[in-house]
Amino acid sequence: MAASKILVVDDDRFALTFCRQILEEEDGLEVVEAESVDEGLEIIRAGGIDLVISDLVMPDKTGLDLVEILQLEKPHLRVILITGHGTVESAVKAMKMGALDYIRKPLNPVEFKIVVRRALEQTRLAEENRELRNSLKLYDASSRISRTIEIEELYQIIFDLMLQETGATRGFLYIVDQEQGESNIILSEGFDADDNEDLDKKMFEELQDELAHLSNPYIPEHPLATVVKYRSSSDPVRSSLFIPLRNKNELAGVVVFFDTERDGAFGEEQLRVASFLCEHAGSALENAMLYSQAKILTITDDLTNVYNYRYLNNILDRELVRAQRLNSSMSVLFLDLDSFKEVNDHHGHLLGSKILVELAGLLKGAVRKVDAVARYGGDEYIVVLTDTNSKGAMIVAERIRQMVEDYTFTESEGFPIRLTVSIGVASYPEHGVNKVELLHLADEAMYKGKHGRKNIVYVATPGEKTLAGPIDPRLTPNIT
């Protein structure tokens, strides 16, 4: 068992020596001396002290000052005061401020040893209780992590709990796309991630060798050159902690905590906490990923991997509610390949299916991430455009029409096929206020093109069931 380290603070050299002689008669005690409060504080801040014994009356800072400072810096560190007969009231005051006990001068060796042993036992029990409470907190945190299967919610809980339990004040969580080889910050705290573009990539580049195979929490031994921008300053990272989030053998993301003011802000305790939570987060991530994949299978079309018709209803409901709440707009594009039946008749349904897959890829590449592409049935697709009025929707539709016209389908199969598409446009609130109206009007507009010259975009007329003529591409501004 390690020896208990006791710091004795007294400006009287005889008193220091007397205390040391008494304490060293006991096994398992190591005594360190300081002749002033400032000298004692330096020793305490270096770490490893289990108990402090201090004279009450000293020049400059007193034992009372020491108790007050330690209540702020080391509230768990216990202090015993030594006082003369005339200063008992001050000793009692110090106990009210947080001192554990006091002993009167002249010291009685037997009484002194009893008080010290009692203080060390209380310190041990308090430390055990604190560790037990911390363990219970960590197990409660791990239980919250384990119960969460929605991936977005899980990332938020992991980040919040790690932030709380490590005592960090600034940091971010970035997720890793293994297929694309890219990362993206999705959560941050204590700074503006938008003002620090590619912060995750800059840190990774600086610590590339250390982070390349990161499997356990890691604290760099040196400050980083990477600078974090705040509103009024730009400061280098002086301390940092990297916590990997792994799904089986793959890196799913990394939680990064940092401090731009202090060296050594993270240590063994933060590593212990991070390692515990990291282990439980890995199992939870695996379950959440499996659930997410299963969920995706229920909402996507088996052939094309875009959303299916069933989930299209949810998308439309969600976007209409959002548009109504924000007093915004949204639009629906109804698309149908021209003469697709002839392709199936002449080349077979297998090649036709490959065309549908390629068309889905074209559509996903032609719209924003916030927009949605769904297969309505057969060769019909729906595109839902967020925060887009009819003018913007017509521009997107024309871009898609031109893209399809210029594209050669199934070229890799040795059967190059050129096709065109007819598109109908309907917008909220210009043409309809619910999904039934919008889908019907967009569908009717599309069939107007199909029954005309095809390869064209039609838009519904506001407030009417009739439809306007085709868009003239020459009058459409070229935007991206």
C-alpha positions as CSV (number, residue, x, y, z in Angstrom):
1,M,0.0,0.0,0.0
2,A,1.4,3.5,-1.0
3,A,2.4,5.8,1.8
4,S,0.2,8.7,2.7
5,K,1.9,12.0,1.8
6,I,1.5,14.7,4.4
7,L,2.4,18.4,3.9
8,V,3.4,20.3,7.1
9,V,3.3,24.1,6.7
10,D,5.0,26.2,9.4
11,D,7.4,29.2,9.5
12,D,9.0,27.8,12.7
13,R,11.8,25.3,11.8
14,F,11.6,23.7,15.3
15,A,7.9,23.1,14.9
16,L,8.4,21.5,11.5
17,T,11.1,19.2,12.8
18,F,8.9,18.2,15.8
19,C,5.9,17.4,13.6
20,R,8.1,15.3,11.3
21,Q,9.6,13.3,14.2
22,I,6.1,12.5,15.6
23,L,4.7,11.5,12.2
24,E,7.6,9.4,11.1
25,E,7.2,7.2,14.1
26,E,4.1,5.9,12.3
27,D,4.4,3.4,9.4
28,G,3.1,4.4,6.0
29,L,3.5,8.2,6.4
30,E,5.7,10.4,4.2
31,V,6.3,14.0,5.4
32,V,6.9,17.0,3.2
33,E,7.8,20.4,4.7
34,A,7.0,24.1,3.7
35,E,7.9,27.2,5.6
36,S,5.2,29.4,4.1
37,V,1.8,29.2,2.6
38,D,3.0,30.1,-0.9
39,E,5.7,27.4,-0.8
40,G,3.1,24.9,0.4
41,L,0.7,25.9,-2.4
42,E,3.4,25.1,-5.0
43,I,3.8,21.6,-3.5
44,I,0.1,21.0,-3.4
45,R,-0.4,22.2,-7.0
46,A,2.3,19.7,-8.1
47,G,0.0,16.9,-6.8
48,G,0.2,13.9,-4.6
49,I,-0.6,15.4,-1.2
50,D,-3.1,13.5,0.9
51,L,-3.3,15.8,4.0
52,V,-2.2,19.3,5.0
53,I,-1.1,20.3,8.5
54,S,-0.6,24.0,8.9
55,D,0.2,26.5,11.6
56,L,-2.6,29.1,11.9
57,V,-0.5,32.2,12.5
58,M,2.3,32.9,10.0
59,P,3.8,36.0,8.4
60,D,2.2,37.1,5.1
61,K,-0.4,34.5,4.4
62,T,-1.9,32.6,7.4
63,G,-3.4,29.2,7.8
64,L,-6.8,30.8,7.4
65,D,-5.7,32.1,4.0
66,L,-4.5,28.6,3.1
67,V,-7.9,27.0,3.9
68,E,-9.7,29.7,1.9
69,I,-7.5,29.1,-1.2
70,L,-7.7,25.3,-1.0
71,Q,-11.5,25.5,-0.8
72,L,-11.4,27.0,-4.3
73,E,-8.6,25.0,-5.8
74,K,-8.6,21.7,-3.9
75,P,-11.9,21.4,-2.1
76,H,-11.4,17.7,-1.4
77,L,-8.0,18.1,0.3
78,R,-8.3,18.1,4.1
79,V,-6.5,20.6,6.3
80,I,-5.6,20.3,10.1
81,L,-4.7,23.6,11.8
82,I,-2.2,24.0,14.7
83,T,-3.1,26.9,17.0
84,G,-1.9,28.5,20.2
85,H,-4.3,28.9,23.2
86,G,-5.2,32.4,22.3
87,T,-6.4,31.7,18.7
88,V,-9.0,29.0,19.2
89,E,-11.7,31.3,17.8
90,S,-9.8,31.7,14.6
91,A,-9.3,28.0,14.4
92,V,-13.0,27.4,14.8
93,K,-13.7,30.0,12.1
94,A,-11.3,28.1,9.8
95,M,-13.2,24.9,10.5
96,K,-16.4,26.6,9.4
97,M,-14.6,27.6,6.2
98,G,-13.6,24.0,5.5
99,A,-10.7,23.0,7.8
100,L,-11.1,19.4,9.1
101,D,-9.8,19.8,12.6
102,Y,-7.4,21.8,14.8
103,I,-4.8,20.9,17.5
104,R,-3.6,23.2,20.3
105,K,0.0,23.9,21.0
106,P,2.1,22.5,22.6
107,L,1.5,19.3,20.6
108,N,0.7,16.1,22.4
109,P,2.3,13.4,20.3
110,V,-0.4,10.8,21.1
111,E,-3.3,13.2,20.4
112,F,-1.5,14.5,17.3
113,K,-1.1,10.9,15.8
114,I,-4.8,10.1,16.5
115,V,-6.0,13.3,14.8
116,V,-3.8,12.7,11.8
117,R,-4.9,9.0,11.5
118,R,-8.5,10.0,11.8
119,A,-8.1,12.6,9.1
120,L,-6.4,10.2,6.7
121,E,-9.1,7.6,7.3
122,Q,-11.8,10.2,6.5
123,T,-9.9,11.2,3.4
124,R,-9.7,7.6,2.3
125,L,-13.4,7.1,2.9
126,A,-14.3,10.4,1.2
127,E,-12.2,9.4,-1.8
128,E,-13.9,6.0,-2.0
129,N,-17.3,7.6,-1.8
130,R,-16.3,10.1,-4.5
131,E,-15.0,7.3,-6.8
132,L,-18.2,5.4,-6.1
133,R,-20.4,8.4,-7.0
134,N,-18.3,9.0,-10.1
135,S,-18.6,5.3,-11.1
136,L,-22.4,5.5,-10.6
137,K,-22.5,8.6,-12.8
138,L,-20.5,6.9,-15.5
139,Y,-22.7,3.8,-15.4
140,D,-25.8,6.0,-15.6
141,A,-24.2,7.8,-18.6
142,S,-23.3,4.5,-20.3
143,S,-26.9,3.3,-19.7
144,R,-28.3,6.3,-21.5
145,I,-25.9,5.7,-24.3
146,S,-26.8,2.0,-24.6
147,R,-30.6,2.8,-24.6
148,T,-30.3,5.1,-27.7
149,I,-30.7,3.6,-31.1
150,E,-31.4,6.7,-33.3
151,I,-28.0,7.6,-34.7
152,E,-28.4,11.4,-34.6
153,E,-29.7,11.4,-31.0
154,L,-26.9,9.0,-30.0
155,Y,-24.2,11.3,-31.4
156,Q,-25.7,14.2,-29.4
157,I,-25.9,12.1,-26.1
158,I,-22.3,10.8,-26.5
159,F,-21.0,14.3,-27.1
160,D,-22.9,15.9,-24.2
161,L,-22.0,13.2,-21.7
162,M,-18.3,13.2,-22.7
163,L,-18.3,17.0,-22.4
164,Q,-19.9,16.9,-19.0
165,E,-17.9,14.0,-17.5
166,T,-14.4,15.2,-18.7
167,G,-15.1,18.7,-17.6
168,A,-14.2,20.1,-21.0
169,T,-15.7,23.5,-22.1
170,R,-14.8,23.5,-25.8
171,G,-14.8,20.8,-28.5
172,F,-16.6,19.2,-31.4
173,L,-17.7,15.9,-32.8
174,Y,-16.9,15.0,-36.4
175,I,-18.1,12.0,-38.3
176,V,-16.1,10.1,-40.9
177,D,-17.4,8.9,-44.2
178,Q,-15.2,5.9,-45.0
179,E,-16.4,5.6,-48.5
180,Q,-15.8,9.2,-49.5
181,G,-12.8,9.6,-47.2
182,E,-14.2,12.8,-45.7
183,S,-15.1,14.1,-42.3
184,N,-17.7,16.6,-41.2
185,I,-18.2,18.5,-37.9
186,I,-21.8,17.9,-36.8
187,L,-21.7,19.1,-33.1
188,S,-19.7,21.8,-31.3
189,E,-19.5,23.6,-28.0
190,G,-17.7,26.7,-26.8
191,F,-16.8,28.1,-30.2
192,D,-18.3,28.8,-33.6
193,A,-17.6,25.9,-35.9
194,D,-18.7,27.9,-38.9
195,D,-15.9,30.4,-38.2
196,N,-13.4,27.6,-38.1
197,E,-13.8,25.8,-41.5
198,D,-12.0,22.5,-41.8
199,L,-10.8,22.6,-38.1
200,D,-11.0,18.8,-37.9
201,K,-9.0,18.4,-41.1
202,K,-6.3,20.8,-39.9
203,M,-5.9,19.0,-36.6
204,F,-5.8,15.6,-38.4
205,E,-3.1,16.9,-40.8
206,E,-1.0,18.1,-37.9
207,L,-1.4,14.8,-35.9
208,Q,-1.7,12.5,-38.9
209,D,0.7,9.8,-37.7
210,E,-0.8,9.8,-34.2
211,L,-4.5,9.8,-35.3
212,A,-4.2,7.5,-38.4
213,H,-5.0,4.4,-36.3
214,L,-6.7,6.0,-33.3
215,S,-8.4,3.3,-31.3
216,N,-8.2,4.7,-27.7
217,P,-8.5,8.2,-26.3
218,Y,-5.3,10.2,-26.9
219,I,-3.8,13.3,-25.4
220,P,-1.0,14.9,-27.4
221,E,2.1,15.7,-25.3
222,H,2.6,19.1,-26.9
223,P,0.5,22.1,-27.9
224,L,-0.8,22.2,-31.5
225,A,-0.1,24.8,-34.2
226,T,-3.7,24.7,-35.2
227,V,-5.4,28.0,-34.4
228,V,-9.1,28.4,-33.2
229,K,-10.8,31.6,-34.2
230,Y,-13.1,33.3,-31.7
231,R,-15.0,36.6,-32.1
232,S,-12.2,38.7,-30.8
233,S,-9.1,36.5,-31.0
234,S,-7.4,33.6,-32.7
235,D,-5.5,31.3,-30.3
236,P,-3.5,28.1,-30.8
237,V,-4.6,24.9,-29.1
238,R,-2.5,24.4,-26.0
239,S,-4.2,21.2,-24.7
240,S,-6.3,18.6,-26.5
241,L,-8.0,15.3,-26.1
242,F,-9.1,13.0,-29.0
243,I,-11.7,10.3,-28.3
244,P,-12.4,7.8,-31.2
245,L,-15.9,6.5,-31.9
246,R,-15.7,3.2,-33.6
247,N,-18.2,0.9,-35.2
248,K,-16.6,-2.5,-35.0
249,N,-13.2,-2.0,-36.7
250,E,-14.1,1.2,-38.5
251,L,-13.7,4.7,-37.3
252,A,-17.1,6.3,-37.3
253,G,-16.2,9.6,-35.8
254,V,-14.0,11.5,-33.2
255,V,-14.8,13.7,-30.3
256,V,-12.2,16.4,-29.9
257,F,-11.9,18.6,-26.7
258,F,-9.4,21.4,-26.6
259,D,-8.2,24.3,-24.4
260,T,-6.5,27.4,-25.8
261,E,-5.6,28.9,-22.4
262,R,-4.0,26.1,-20.4
263,D,-1.3,23.5,-20.9
264,G,-2.1,20.1,-19.4
265,A,-5.8,20.7,-19.2
266,F,-6.5,17.0,-19.8
267,G,-4.9,14.2,-17.8
268,E,-5.2,10.7,-16.5
269,E,-8.7,11.2,-15.0
270,Q,-10.1,12.5,-18.3
271,L,-8.5,9.6,-20.1
272,R,-10.1,7.2,-17.7
273,V,-13.5,8.7,-18.1
274,A,-13.2,9.0,-21.9
275,S,-12.0,5.4,-22.2
276,F,-15.0,4.1,-20.2
277,L,-17.5,6.1,-22.2
278,C,-15.7,5.3,-25.4
279,E,-16.1,1.5,-24.9
280,H,-19.8,1.8,-24.3
281,A,-20.3,4.2,-27.2
282,G,-18.7,1.7,-29.6
283,S,-21.4,-1.0,-28.8
284,A,-24.2,1.6,-29.0
285,L,-22.9,2.9,-32.3
286,E,-22.9,-0.6,-33.7
287,N,-26.5,-1.1,-32.7
288,A,-27.6,2.3,-34.0
289,M,-25.9,1.7,-37.3
290,L,-27.7,-1.6,-37.7
291,Y,-31.0,0.1,-36.8
292,S,-30.3,2.9,-39.2
293,Q,-29.5,0.5,-42.1
294,A,-32.7,-1.4,-41.4
295,K,-34.7,1.8,-41.2
296,I,-33.2,2.9,-44.6
297,L,-34.3,-0.4,-46.2
298,T,-37.9,0.3,-45.2
299,I,-38.0,3.8,-46.7
300,T,-35.9,3.3,-49.9
301,D,-36.8,1.8,-53.2
302,D,-35.1,-1.7,-53.6
303,L,-34.0,-1.0,-57.2
304,T,-32.8,2.6,-57.2
305,N,-32.0,3.4,-53.6
306,V,-33.9,6.6,-53.6
307,Y,-36.9,7.1,-51.3
308,N,-39.9,4.9,-52.0
309,Y,-43.6,6.0,-52.5
310,R,-44.5,5.2,-48.9
311,Y,-41.9,7.4,-47.4
312,L,-42.7,10.2,-50.0
313,N,-45.9,10.8,-48.0
314,N,-43.8,11.5,-44.9
315,I,-41.5,13.8,-46.8
316,L,-44.3,15.9,-48.2
317,D,-46.0,16.1,-44.8
318,R,-42.8,17.2,-43.1
319,E,-41.9,19.8,-45.8
320,L,-45.4,21.3,-45.9
321,V,-45.5,21.7,-42.1
322,R,-42.0,23.3,-42.3
323,A,-43.1,25.7,-45.1
324,Q,-46.2,26.7,-43.2
325,R,-44.3,27.3,-40.0
326,L,-41.6,29.4,-41.6
327,N,-44.0,31.1,-44.0
328,S,-41.8,29.7,-46.8
329,S,-42.4,27.7,-50.0
330,M,-41.7,24.2,-51.3
331,S,-42.1,22.6,-54.7
332,V,-42.8,19.2,-56.3
333,L,-41.4,18.0,-59.6
334,F,-43.2,15.0,-61.3
335,L,-40.9,13.3,-63.8
336,D,-41.5,10.6,-66.4
337,L,-39.1,9.2,-69.0
338,D,-40.3,9.6,-72.5
339,S,-40.8,6.5,-74.6
340,F,-39.4,4.2,-71.9
341,K,-41.9,1.4,-72.8
342,E,-40.1,1.1,-76.2
343,V,-36.8,0.6,-74.4
344,N,-38.3,-2.3,-72.4
345,D,-39.9,-3.8,-75.4
346,H,-36.7,-3.7,-77.6
347,H,-34.0,-4.3,-75.0
348,G,-35.7,-6.0,-72.1
349,H,-36.6,-5.1,-68.6
350,L,-33.1,-5.8,-67.2
351,L,-31.6,-3.0,-69.3
352,G,-34.6,-0.9,-68.4
353,S,-33.9,-1.4,-64.7
354,K,-30.3,-0.2,-65.2
355,I,-31.6,2.9,-66.9
356,L,-33.9,3.6,-63.9
357,V,-30.9,3.2,-61.5
358,E,-28.8,5.6,-63.6
359,L,-31.7,8.1,-63.8
360,A,-32.0,8.0,-60.0
361,G,-28.3,8.8,-59.7
362,L,-28.7,11.8,-62.1
363,L,-31.6,13.2,-60.1
364,K,-29.7,12.9,-56.8
365,G,-26.7,14.7,-58.2
366,A,-28.9,17.5,-59.7
367,V,-30.5,18.6,-56.3
368,R,-29.3,19.7,-52.9
369,K,-28.8,17.4,-49.9
370,V,-31.8,19.0,-48.2
371,D,-34.0,18.0,-51.2
372,A,-35.5,14.6,-51.7
373,V,-35.8,12.2,-54.6
374,A,-38.4,9.4,-54.6
375,R,-39.5,6.8,-57.1
376,Y,-43.2,7.1,-57.6
377,G,-43.6,3.9,-59.6
378,G,-42.3,2.5,-62.9
379,D,-40.3,5.2,-64.6
380,E,-41.9,8.0,-62.6
381,Y,-40.0,10.0,-60.0
382,I,-40.9,12.8,-57.6
383,V,-38.4,15.5,-56.5
384,V,-39.3,17.5,-53.4
385,L,-37.5,20.9,-53.3
386,T,-37.2,22.6,-49.9
387,D,-37.5,26.4,-49.6
388,T,-38.1,26.7,-53.4
389,N,-40.9,28.6,-55.1
390,S,-42.1,27.9,-58.6
391,K,-39.5,30.1,-60.3
392,G,-36.7,28.2,-58.6
393,A,-38.4,24.9,-59.2
394,M,-38.7,25.6,-63.0
395,I,-34.9,26.3,-63.1
396,V,-34.1,23.1,-61.4
397,A,-36.5,21.2,-63.6
398,E,-35.0,22.6,-66.7
399,R,-31.5,21.7,-65.5
400,I,-32.7,18.1,-65.0
401,R,-34.4,18.0,-68.4
402,Q,-31.2,19.2,-70.1
403,M,-29.0,16.8,-68.1
404,V,-31.1,13.8,-69.1
405,E,-31.2,14.9,-72.8
406,D,-27.4,15.1,-72.8
407,Y,-26.8,11.8,-71.0
408,T,-26.1,8.4,-72.6
409,F,-27.7,5.6,-70.6
410,T,-26.3,2.1,-70.2
411,E,-23.2,3.0,-72.2
412,S,-21.1,0.8,-70.0
413,E,-23.3,-2.2,-70.9
414,G,-22.6,-1.8,-74.6
415,F,-26.1,-0.5,-75.4
416,P,-25.8,3.4,-75.5
417,I,-29.4,4.8,-75.2
418,R,-30.5,8.4,-75.4
419,L,-33.7,9.4,-73.7
420,T,-35.6,12.5,-72.7
421,V,-37.9,13.3,-69.7
422,S,-41.1,15.3,-69.3
423,I,-41.5,17.2,-66.0
424,G,-44.4,18.8,-64.2
425,V,-44.0,21.5,-61.5
426,A,-46.3,22.5,-58.7
427,S,-45.5,24.7,-55.7
428,Y,-46.8,25.5,-52.3
429,P,-48.6,27.8,-51.7
430,E,-48.9,29.1,-55.3
431,H,-50.7,26.0,-56.7
432,G,-51.8,23.9,-53.8
433,V,-51.8,23.8,-50.0
434,N,-51.7,20.1,-49.4
435,K,-49.8,17.1,-50.8
436,V,-52.8,15.7,-52.7
437,E,-53.3,18.9,-54.7
438,L,-49.5,19.3,-55.3
439,L,-49.0,15.8,-56.6
440,H,-52.2,16.0,-58.7
441,L,-51.2,19.3,-60.3
442,A,-47.6,18.3,-60.9
443,D,-48.8,15.0,-62.4
444,E,-51.3,16.8,-64.7
445,A,-48.6,19.2,-65.8
446,M,-46.2,16.4,-66.6
447,Y,-48.9,14.6,-68.7
448,K,-49.5,17.9,-70.5
449,G,-45.9,17.6,-71.7
450,K,-46.1,13.9,-72.4
451,H,-49.2,14.4,-74.7
452,G,-47.5,17.3,-76.4
453,R,-44.0,17.3,-77.8
454,K,-42.4,15.7,-74.8
455,N,-38.9,16.5,-73.5
456,I,-40.3,19.6,-71.8
457,V,-41.2,21.3,-68.5
458,Y,-44.7,22.4,-67.6
459,V,-45.8,24.4,-64.5
460,A,-49.2,24.5,-63.0
461,T,-51.1,27.8,-63.2
462,P,-51.7,29.3,-59.7
463,G,-55.2,28.8,-58.4
464,E,-56.4,26.8,-61.4
465,K,-56.5,23.3,-62.6
466,T,-55.3,24.3,-66.1
467,L,-51.7,24.4,-66.9
468,A,-49.4,26.9,-68.5
469,G,-47.2,26.4,-71.5
470,P,-43.7,25.1,-71.6
471,I,-40.7,26.9,-70.2
472,D,-38.5,28.5,-72.8
473,P,-34.9,27.6,-71.7
474,R,-33.6,30.8,-73.3
475,L,-35.5,32.9,-70.8
476,T,-34.4,30.9,-67.8
477,P,-31.4,32.3,-65.9
478,N,-28.4,30.0,-65.6
479,I,-27.9,29.3,-61.9
480,T,-26.2,26.5,-60.0
